[in-house]
C-alpha cells in the first residue's frame, strides 16, 4: 500500500474496470454480527474474481481494491 495518489495514478492507467457490490440483509443497523458476516461473505466472493478473470480473459495485470465501509 502507499499514498492514495499512487493508487489513483495506477488505476487511471487501466482502460477498463469492474465495480461490484454485494448486499447482505441484516436485522437492524445495530446488528454488528450480521455486518461482520456480510463482510466475510463479500470478501469470499471478491477473492474468487481474480481467478475467474485470469482464466477467462487472459489478463496480464489487475488492480484489486476492496472497500468495506460507508
ABEGO torsion letter per residue (X at the ends): XBBAAAAAAAAAABABBBBBBBBBBBABAABAAAAAAAAAAAAAAAAAAAAAAAAAAGBABBBBBBBBEX
